Amino acid sequence: CFSCHDNGIANAPKLGDKAAWEPRLAAGIEAVYANSINGKGAMPAKGANSALTDDEIKATVDWMIAQ
């Protein structure tokens, strides 16, 4: 996740940029979770780490949003 969300590669919302996260959060946290788990556009499913559980992805999303 960090490799794109640290510097905004492929329009990934950057950590700490609340304004960049707002449009994604407007769809609801469950949609953000689903996109993170299943992938969307340039974002690979589970950040290209299929060993991660859905709960680990959700916890990561929650942490990223809180930054």
Buried (B, 14 or more C-beta within 10 A) or exposed (E): BEEBBEEEEEEBBBBEEEEBBEEBEEEEEEEBBBBBBEBBEEBBBBBEEEEBEEEEBBEBBEEBBEE
